[in-house]
Amino acid sequence: MVDRNTGLYSCDILTHGCSTNLVSSLSATTPILELVVHPSRKGALQEFEGPPNMDLILSYYRKSQISRLHQRVCILPKAFLHPSSVLSRPHRLVQAGKKAKSITDKHIYTITMAQQRMALWAAEEIDEDLHDVDVNLALGNYGQNGLYDDAQSRISEATLLAVQQQMVQQAAFAQIPDVVKRFIVHFHNAVLEKNLAEITVAYESGWNKLTEKYYAKTEWPEAEIIAPLVNDDQLFLILYRELYYRHVYSRLQPNIDDRFHSYENSCELFNYLLNSEGPVPLELPEQWLWDIVDEFIYQFQSFCVWRAKVKTKSDEELAMLSDGAQVWSAYSVLNVLYSLIQKSRINDYILAQQEGKSEEEIAEIVGEYGVRPLYRMLGYFSLVGLLRVHVLLGDFTLALKVMENVELNQKTPFTRVTACHVATYYYVGFCYIMLRRYPDAIRAFVSILNFILRMRQYHTRSYQYDQINKTADRMYALFAICNTLSPSRLDDNIANIVKDRYSEQIGKMSRGEEGLAAFEELFQYACPKFIAANAPPYEDPDLLAAYVDAQIGEPSTRHLALFLADVRAQTAAPTLRSFLKLYASLDAAKLAGFLDADEEEMVQQLMAAKAASRCVSRVGSEKGMLEGQMISTSDLDFVVNENMVHICESTVGRRFAGWFIRNTEHAQRVYDGLHGAPLPVPKKAAAPDAAAAPAPEAKPAPAAKKVAWGAKA
Amino acid sequence: MSSATSEWVTPPTRPELIENLVSGVDRYNPSNVSILEDYLYHQIRSQEYDCLANLAILKLYQFNGDLYNPDVVINILVKALTSVPFPDFNLSVALLDDRPPAANLDEPDPLPALLPRLTVLHSLLQQCRFPVFWELYRSDDLESLRDNYTVEVVGFEDAIREVVVRAVKATFQRIRVARLASYLSLDESEVPAYVEKLGWKVDSGVVEIPPNPDNQIESSVVQENIKLPQLTKVISHAISAA
């Protein structure tokens, strides 16, 4: 079949005893560009009577190096063919230029029987050239050895199906747009040459552009189909599948096969990275490495959510799930992440860096894996991945413990991958919320939200921008929650954005019990997608029925309930504070009267309010993320002396620095503008204008400057 | 400055064996669950408490449904009640994945019935509603909790009283004996002896609580503290312009 767009020719070639014929006949008239025989197919060639002389083929290949570019012949990997097929022959794809086509046509024999071919091809666009060709074609020597007859008698249904499948794959290959084929070849070369810049371009730009153009609503070609383009490079095919499935998950609806296969592919990839002899000689851009880990966890989470919905499963899915209990098990995911962390010795690396050790010392410490950027980055990303997995499973302390060596700041090299940087702060902040350490959560969110605001201008075109923005939106919501529970003045800028966005919810949240709905709304919007660690008991139909009857709730319901219990414990605090604010001292009985509450209960509420104004928080130099000091989080403090409440308030003095800095900068701009401007040409009319305009602005400049410097001292 | 949570993260009473389990990947090994469970029962007998080690048990239960032992879970939750106002109780519940009623247990699983009651007890403590807490705790409804679980936890009621003491000493400078007695669930006559151990004094029906950082209040004005980095832009510009 010839793809009209590309001129690529794909066909079946009967090869027993004729491969050499083919090659020689092809090469007699047309130089072969490349003949690739995958090692796994060498044996397959031997299966046939009169096995082709491999040396001969390879020698043609060598000769072809100096020939002109016209053909490319690939032998596909075994996986391409049905293993039980007696007709299993090396499958060839002949990419021929226009000139070559007429020659190859003569040597084509399609093994499909007529009715099969018609059934299959009727669905495809029938190529007339080929139609003409395969009516009466046979290779010269096929009749002589009689093998075909023999084979024909053994053709089974399965074989026919296999052949049919083979044809489908060829058709699929032919349908791949030329530009995509070129892209894949180019991408493959970049990976082979470890050309990070080229890989990055292909990964970040090429792939996404082609996705938009050709695969916005369908899958990319399967790895088996593009295998001939990349010399059946298994590693590249694993990487390709990684992208293939990620595309399925993000743009389409993954079915159970996709979910199982993407798991297998991830296993293959990590197996290759972790269990090869020594570190593997692969180099990938940091962004891609992050995406690999990130996607691995996302697919795990997605699978867990999907798996938990028992009722919607078809019989086939139920059968697969009962057999595949190990697929996407929490243990296997944790195993990968911990293995990457251990292999790369990332914790040792981070500690050594913090101690200021030299490059050589660090290289000694982290070993042969850890010195390689690939493993080091994967190790770090796995730390963040573990943080995320533990949060999804509801283990907030362990999540923070994993990160205990990591210093959260924006100076480490690990912040280069923005998506990772943002995810880290999101999950760390969320853990702090569940640990009721709201000031720590606020600090995390403020820090990263400011970072995102600053980065915005550089990231608008990045393909992760949407994801980062979504996470940022959720963090604004979480900030609103934290700031209600523990008001802070850490950052006016972020606080104002949040006030704009969530003014309605913020208003409700401060209204005690009736505000719980607003907390619930924001929490559900902004919380991670929690998962249950274990699958429903698919392996046992009785237990499964019991499971369905038990109406197991979603994990997020439980976490929401826990969070709301924390909120409820301090619902009385805002109202109490608003009354206390008005007094320096007040009798508890009187306060109870104002609130229309029982005096004893109100005193207990005072204790709860006091507890709510104390909180563990990191104050600076703590080592681990779980460490912290007890701090006061409220401006309003009170104490009860028998029955008299004494109140006092911390006030914040006026802030001058920002004002002076802004004005100093303004003055400097004016000064620079004046300085850089050409001297006014003394003219009668223009001169007074020019002098008058800058003068009033320039005047305060020296004064402001003086004050700004003074403020520092 | 020592961290307020360092004892919580690593209690001084934690043996090295447990420390290795809690901090390493061996915590995922199901065969270690009995070591951790034994350690929990040790905590129960000897008034020690190690939240992270107990969370490690729940983690193993989370991943290995067949290890699940409701008695252990309830004991962990009971222990966690005594750590209010720290979030241990919720952290523990967060790890209890919902599961269908276990069919393989000899007796019916007591947890589904007790968990809501424990949750109520916890929120009462969180909201400092101590008199209601004691009332509920001593009610007929919770007889099974008392008889089967808290009775085994040495010093459970005193540990709850310590929760009360933490809240009271942060809020009060002086408190009436009657009020404190209702919080502590003690007879008024028992209060003087109890508070004496804490170093508090009783004077004509009022308990005086010694000053501590939380019950001393003063108004203050927070002054702006300008740091050099805020000015670097201004300074560097001035230098480059000069």
Chai-1 contact restraints between the chains, C-beta under 6 A:
chainA,res_idxA,chainB,res_idxB,connection_type,confidence,min_distance_angstrom,max_distance_angstrom,comment,restraint_id
A,A330,B,F63,contact,1.0,0.0,6.0,A-B,restraint_1
A,Y338,B,V25,contact,1.0,0.0,6.0,A-B,restraint_2
A,G394,B,A94,contact,1.0,0.0,6.0,A-B,restraint_3
A,G394,B,L95,contact,1.0,0.0,6.0,A-B,restraint_4
A,L435,B,P87,contact,1.0,0.0,6.0,A-B,restraint_5
A,R436,B,P87,contact,1.0,0.0,6.0,A-B,restraint_6
A,A532,B,D97,contact,1.0,0.0,6.0,A-B,restraint_7
A,A533,B,Q62,contact,1.0,0.0,6.0,A-B,restraint_8
A,A533,B,F63,contact,1.0,0.0,6.0,A-B,restraint_9
A,A533,B,D97,contact,1.0,0.0,6.0,A-B,restraint_10
A,N534,B,G65,contact,1.0,0.0,6.0,A-B,restraint_11
A,A546,B,P100,contact,1.0,0.0,6.0,A-B,restraint_12
A,Y547,B,P100,contact,1.0,0.0,6.0,A-B,restraint_13
A,A550,B,P100,contact,1.0,0.0,6.0,A-B,restraint_14
A,I552,B,D98,contact,1.0,0.0,6.0,A-B,restraint_15
A,G553,B,D98,contact,1.0,0.0,6.0,A-B,restraint_16
A,L562,B,N90,contact,1.0,0.0,6.0,A-B,restraint_17
A,L562,B,V93,contact,1.0,0.0,6.0,A-B,restraint_18
A,L562,B,A94,contact,1.0,0.0,6.0,A-B,restraint_19
A,A565,B,S123,contact,1.0,0.0,6.0,A-B,restraint_20
A,A569,B,Q126,contact,1.0,0.0,6.0,A-B,restraint_21
A,A569,B,Q127,contact,1.0,0.0,6.0,A-B,restraint_22
A,Q604,B,C128,contact,1.0,0.0,6.0,A-B,restraint_23
A,Q604,B,R129,contact,1.0,0.0,6.0,A-B,restraint_24
A,M607,B,C128,contact,1.0,0.0,6.0,A-B,restraint_25
A,M607,B,A167,contact,1.0,0.0,6.0,A-B,restraint_26
A,M607,B,T171,contact,1.0,0.0,6.0,A-B,restraint_27
A,A608,B,Q127,contact,1.0,0.0,6.0,A-B,restraint_28
A,A608,B,C128,contact,1.0,0.0,6.0,A-B,restraint_29
A,K610,B,A170,contact,1.0,0.0,6.0,A-B,restraint_30
A,K610,B,T171,contact,1.0,0.0,6.0,A-B,restraint_31
A,A611,B,P85,contact,1.0,0.0,6.0,A-B,restraint_32
A,V616,B,A4,contact,1.0,0.0,6.0,A-B,restraint_33
A,V616,B,T5,contact,1.0,0.0,6.0,A-B,restraint_34
A,E622,B,S3,contact,1.0,0.0,6.0,A-B,restraint_35
A,L626,B,T5,contact,1.0,0.0,6.0,A-B,restraint_36
A,L626,B,V9,contact,1.0,0.0,6.0,A-B,restraint_37
A,E627,B,S3,contact,1.0,0.0,6.0,A-B,restraint_38
A,E627,B,T5,contact,1.0,0.0,6.0,A-B,restraint_39
A,G628,B,T5,contact,1.0,0.0,6.0,A-B,restraint_40
A,Q629,B,A4,contact,1.0,0.0,6.0,A-B,restraint_41
A,M630,B,A4,contact,1.0,0.0,6.0,A-B,restraint_42
A,D637,B,I217,contact,1.0,0.0,6.0,A-B,restraint_43
A,V639,B,Q173,contact,1.0,0.0,6.0,A-B,restraint_44
A,V639,B,N215,contact,1.0,0.0,6.0,A-B,restraint_45
A,V639,B,I217,contact,1.0,0.0,6.0,A-B,restraint_46
A,V640,B,T171,contact,1.0,0.0,6.0,A-B,restraint_47
A,V640,B,F172,contact,1.0,0.0,6.0,A-B,restraint_48
A,N641,B,Q173,contact,1.0,0.0,6.0,A-B,restraint_49
A,N641,B,R174,contact,1.0,0.0,6.0,A-B,restraint_50
A,E642,B,R174,contact,1.0,0.0,6.0,A-B,restraint_51
A,C648,B,I217,contact,1.0,0.0,6.0,A-B,restraint_52
A,C648,B,S219,contact,1.0,0.0,6.0,A-B,restraint_53
A,E649,B,S219,contact,1.0,0.0,6.0,A-B,restraint_54
A,S650,B,S220,contact,1.0,0.0,6.0,A-B,restraint_55
A,S650,B,V222,contact,1.0,0.0,6.0,A-B,restraint_56
A,T651,B,V221,contact,1.0,0.0,6.0,A-B,restraint_57
A,V652,B,V222,contact,1.0,0.0,6.0,A-B,restraint_58
A,G653,B,V221,contact,1.0,0.0,6.0,A-B,restraint_59
A,G653,B,Q223,contact,1.0,0.0,6.0,A-B,restraint_60
A,R655,B,E224,contact,1.0,0.0,6.0,A-B,restraint_61
A,A657,B,E224,contact,1.0,0.0,6.0,A-B,restraint_62
A,A657,B,I226,contact,1.0,0.0,6.0,A-B,restraint_63
A,T664,B,V234,contact,1.0,0.0,6.0,A-B,restraint_64
A,Q668,B,H237,contact,1.0,0.0,6.0,A-B,restraint_65
A,A711,B,I226,contact,1.0,0.0,6.0,A-B,restraint_66
A,K712,B,L231,contact,1.0,0.0,6.0,A-B,restraint_67
